[in-house]
Amino acid sequence: MSAIASDSFSGLRNLGLRSKQMLKTAGILSAEQLQKTGSVAAFFAVQQSAAPAAQPSLNLLWALEGALSCRDWKEIANDSHTKLVLLMQLDDLKKQTSSTPPTHQNSMR
């Protein structure tokens, strides 16, 4: 990945090259898009796009929230209330996604 390609997230703290690569793989290509998506939905998108052996740790969620709230990721990681809210939002998003009916049905006829 070139330095020019990673500049689309300039101005956001906590996001290193690997985090930016994961976001881009998930289809989040800029700081503006990350702001519109939000930290929880962005983390979920990264989880969905990552290979099973390359799943992101929760540190990415803390980093994303910190990037959007102009806080250090370690501050997020040490804030029990913020972590609980983020984890509850992530759990809700996972439940919503898993309960969404399929858009088509396969038939064995």
C-alpha positions in Angstrom: 0.0 0.0 0.0 1.4 3.4 -0.9 1.7 6.3 1.4 -0.6 8.3 -0.9 -3.3 5.6 -0.5 -3.1 5.7 3.3 -3.5 9.5 3.4 -7.3 9.2 3.0 -7.4 8.6 6.8 -5.1 11.5 7.6 -6.1 13.5 10.7 -7.3 10.5 12.5 -5.2 9.3 15.4 -4.7 5.6 16.5 -4.9 4.2 13.0 -1.7 2.6 11.7 -1.0 1.2 8.3 -2.5 -2.3 9.2 -5.7 -0.7 10.6 -6.1 1.4 7.4 -5.5 -1.7 5.2 -8.2 -3.6 7.1 -10.7 -0.8 6.8 -10.0 -0.5 3.0 -10.5 -4.2 2.6 -13.8 -3.8 4.4 -14.8 -1.1 1.9 -14.2 1.9 4.2 -11.9 4.0 2.1 -11.7 7.4 3.9 -11.9 9.2 7.2 -15.2 10.7 6.0 -16.7 7.3 5.3 -15.4 6.0 8.7 -17.2 8.9 10.4 -20.4 8.2 8.6 -20.1 4.4 9.3 -19.2 4.8 13.0 -16.7 2.8 15.0 -18.9 -0.2 15.8 -20.2 -0.8 12.2 -16.7 -0.3 10.8 -15.3 -2.8 13.2 -18.1 -5.3 12.3 -17.4 -4.7 8.6 -13.7 -5.5 9.2 -14.7 -8.7 11.1 -16.9 -9.7 8.2 -14.2 -9.1 5.6 -11.3 -10.7 7.4 -10.3 -14.3 7.1 -11.1 -16.5 10.1 -7.4 -16.6 11.0 -7.0 -12.8 10.7 -9.8 -11.6 12.8 -9.2 -8.1 14.4 -8.8 -7.8 18.1 -11.0 -5.5 20.2 -8.0 -3.1 20.2 -9.1 -2.1 16.7 -12.6 -1.2 18.0 -11.0 0.9 20.7 -8.7 2.6 18.1 -11.6 3.3 15.8 -13.7 4.8 18.6 -10.7 6.8 19.7 -10.0 8.0 16.2 -13.6 9.3 15.9 -13.7 10.9 19.3 -10.1 12.3 19.2 -9.1 10.1 22.2 -6.2 7.7 22.6 -7.2 4.1 22.1 -5.8 3.2 25.5 -8.2 5.7 27.1 -11.1 3.9 25.4 -9.7 0.6 26.5 -9.5 1.8 30.2 -13.0 3.3 30.2 -15.3 0.5 31.4 -18.5 2.4 30.5 -17.4 3.2 27.0 -16.2 -0.3 26.4 -19.5 -1.7 27.6 -21.5 0.6 25.4 -19.4 -0.3 22.3 -19.6 -4.1 23.1 -23.4 -3.9 23.5 -23.7 -2.0 20.2 -21.6 -4.6 18.5 -23.7 -7.4 20.0 -26.9 -5.7 18.8 -25.4 -5.3 15.3 -24.4 -9.0 15.2 -27.9 -10.0 16.3 -29.6 -7.8 13.7 -27.4 -9.2 10.9 -27.9 -12.8 12.0 -31.7 -12.4 12.2 -32.0 -10.7 8.7 -33.8 -13.2 6.4 -31.9 -14.3 3.3 -32.7 -12.4 0.1 -33.2 -15.5 -1.9 -33.9 -19.2 -1.2 -32.2 -22.1 -2.8 -34.5 -24.8 -4.0 -33.7 -28.5 -4.4 -36.5 -29.0 -6.9 
